[in-house]
């Protein structure tokens, strides 16, 4: 129970950090961390199939697509 509360707190902190980052790549990487923590929480809720899907799609595929899209477009933040 305590471990899940710590994970939820870390997830909230990472979500706030992702919204505050100016660099888009850093924000995407932090969002991948939020997705990984979400998949761990799904596993604790006895939903291993949902946890695997969240880890594969949320943390893996979406992160890769967003990083490729950011790299292929011009970046104006400085």
C-alpha positions as CSV (number, residue, x, y, z in Angstrom):
1,X,0.0,0.0,0.0
2,X,2.7,2.4,0.9
3,X,4.7,1.5,-2.2
4,X,1.7,2.3,-4.4
5,X,1.2,5.7,-2.7
6,X,4.9,6.5,-3.3
7,X,4.5,5.5,-7.0
8,X,1.4,7.8,-7.3
9,X,3.3,10.7,-5.7
10,X,6.2,10.2,-8.1
11,X,3.8,10.0,-11.0
12,X,2.2,13.3,-10.0
13,X,5.6,15.0,-9.7
14,X,6.7,13.7,-13.1
15,X,3.5,14.9,-14.7
16,X,4.0,18.4,-13.3
17,X,7.6,18.3,-14.4
18,X,6.6,17.3,-17.9
19,X,4.3,20.3,-18.2
20,X,7.0,22.6,-17.0
21,X,9.8,21.5,-19.3
22,X,10.7,23.9,-22.1
23,X,12.5,21.2,-24.1
24,X,10.1,18.9,-25.8
25,X,12.4,15.8,-25.8
26,X,12.7,16.1,-22.0
27,X,9.0,16.4,-21.7
28,X,8.4,13.3,-23.8
29,X,10.9,11.2,-21.8
30,X,9.3,12.2,-18.6
31,X,5.9,11.3,-20.0
32,X,7.3,7.9,-20.8
33,X,8.3,7.6,-17.1
34,X,4.7,8.5,-16.1
35,X,3.5,5.7,-18.5
36,X,5.9,3.2,-17.0
37,X,4.7,4.0,-13.5
38,X,1.1,3.7,-14.7
39,X,1.9,0.2,-16.0
40,X,3.4,-0.8,-12.6
41,X,0.3,0.4,-10.9
42,X,-1.9,-1.6,-13.3
43,X,0.1,-4.6,-12.4
44,X,-0.5,-4.1,-8.7
45,X,-4.2,-3.9,-9.5
46,X,-4.0,-7.4,-10.9
47,X,-4.3,-6.3,-14.5
48,X,-1.1,-7.6,-16.0
49,X,-2.5,-7.6,-19.6
50,X,-3.3,-3.9,-19.3
51,X,0.1,-3.3,-17.7
52,X,1.9,-4.9,-20.6
53,X,-0.2,-2.9,-23.1
54,X,0.5,0.3,-21.3
55,X,4.2,-0.4,-21.1
56,X,4.5,-1.4,-24.8
57,X,2.2,1.2,-26.3
58,X,2.3,4.1,-23.8
59,X,6.0,4.1,-22.9
60,X,7.5,2.5,-26.0
61,X,5.5,3.2,-29.1
62,X,4.1,6.6,-28.3
63,X,7.4,7.9,-27.0
64,X,9.2,6.7,-30.2
65,X,6.6,8.3,-32.4
66,X,6.8,11.6,-30.5
67,X,10.6,11.7,-30.5
68,X,10.7,11.0,-34.3
69,X,8.1,13.8,-34.9
70,X,10.0,16.3,-32.8
71,X,13.3,15.4,-34.5
72,X,11.7,15.8,-38.0
73,X,10.2,19.3,-37.3
74,X,12.0,22.5,-36.5
75,X,12.4,23.4,-32.9
76,X,12.1,27.0,-31.8
77,X,12.7,26.8,-28.1
78,X,16.0,28.2,-26.9
